[in-house]
Amino acid sequence: MTFPRPDYEALERYLPNRTPVAVDLSDNTNLWGPHPAADRTLREIAENGITRYPSAYADRLRDAVAERFGVDASCVTTGCGSDDVLDSAFRAASAPGGTVATLNPTFSMISALASMNGLSTHAVDWDPWAGPPPPPEELVGTDPDIVYVCRPNNPTGTAAPRGWMDDLLARAERRGTLVLIDEAYADFADDDWLRTASERERVLVLRTLSKAYGLAGLRIGYAVGSPTVALEVDKSRGPYKVSAVADASAAAALTDSSGWTDNVIQESRMMRGVLVEALRQRGFEPAPSAANFVLVRVGSVPAALVDGELRARGVAVRPFDVPGLFNAIRITVAPWELLEQFLAAFDSVCEGLGVEPDGAKGPGGARP
Ligand SMILES: *Cc1c(COP(=O)(O)O)cnc(C)c1O
């Protein structure tokens, strides 16, 4: 073995554009603020609970998840963000040289985590404006070690239909393939798979407190599956990955009965509708979103250019130029004061760069 690892040569450190801007709608975090119960608990713990190690496998968070969703604690695993749970699940279900099958585009960390673990990615294109994804056999039929489905999907916002999911799960089960269902945005959707995950043999449903709960800075993720799947992921993850502060704060947020999260979710869903309507009035047709963000095509003007011009006006979004599929920007849903500023900047950028909305002629902009 040579050092550095030859298969790490193409790997780079993740460098998000975090230049501060007045209105940051780039990372789908909660613009309504952090969960107050978590915020309170975090201050209490910081005062008297940090000289000792936390529980090895985040017992408080595990018990809170079990209580909240009515599953046995043995079906729950946790991690330092759901990225950490994904990473551990990859290691638990595959060895270097293995494969992960996904839809394309999907969560950008997936190809990075695959590379870090010596896995290759088999990606099947899904145009979110064209209806449901290609048949599940295109993912499962290549005999991957792992199938990863993000539902609702990041960056498109679209949720694969339930019938498509049933078909995928049945095919994967027959082959013994582990299916990871990433529900980072399921809080904003109409349905989920978490509640039935523990009844299936090789399914793991992942959640995070980084989005609806407003706790991205604390790095808290969890997942539910069969006791065997949860145990194997715990083993590959190792102990002490969730800090005492994160463990207690997450448990407080998940078991809180004030209705704070439900209220934020309701507001987010409402503002999603408002943003979609405002874009439609301008002639744009966003991809149907079940998440707290919206993807909108920007004609033939490179999305990175639109992003740059928006940033110059104090507004951050995320550009996605996916070859052969779409050229678009992803906008995080936020309170109206922030969306209003986005829309003003977007109008000015569209005029300046000559962005043609969907429906107008021009490459990438025409609707089929
Ligand atoms: C934001 C996000 C996560 C959350 O990751 P954390 O590590 O928990 O912050 C997971 N999956 C997807 C698809 C995301 O967009």
The ligand as a Tripos MOL2 file, in Angstrom:
@<TRIPOS>MOLECULE
LIG
   15    15     1     0     0
SMALL
NO_CHARGES

@<TRIPOS>ATOM
      1 C1        -28.8510   18.0140    4.8140 C.3       1 LIG1
      2 C2        -28.9270   16.5880    4.4490 C.ar      1 LIG1
      3 C3        -28.5700   15.5960    5.3590 C.ar      1 LIG1
      4 C4        -28.1930   15.9760    6.7460 C.3       1 LIG1
      5 O1        -26.9310   15.6890    7.0540 O.3       1 LIG1
      6 P1        -26.4340   15.9090    8.5510 P.3       1 LIG1
      7 O2        -25.1210   15.2300    8.4900 O.co2     1 LIG1
      8 O3        -27.4020   15.2300    9.4600 O.co2     1 LIG1
      9 O4        -26.3760   17.3750    8.7880 O.co2     1 LIG1
     10 C5        -28.6930   14.2690    4.9970 C.ar      1 LIG1
     11 N1        -29.1530   13.9250    3.7900 N.ar      1 LIG1
     12 C6        -29.5320   14.8590    2.9010 C.ar      1 LIG1
     13 C7        -30.0930   14.4430    1.6080 C.3       1 LIG1
     14 C8        -29.4020   16.2050    3.1920 C.ar      1 LIG1
     15 O5        -29.7500   17.1190    2.2850 O.3       1 LIG1
@<TRIPOS>BOND
     1     1     2 1
     2     2     3 ar
     3     2    14 ar
     4     3     4 1
     5     3    10 ar
     6     4     5 1
     7     5     6 1
     8     6     7 2
     9     6     8 1
    10     6     9 1
    11    10    11 ar
    12    11    12 ar
    13    12    13 1
    14    12    14 ar
    15    14    15 1
@<TRIPOS>SUBSTRUCTURE
     1 LIG1         1 GROUP 0 **** ****
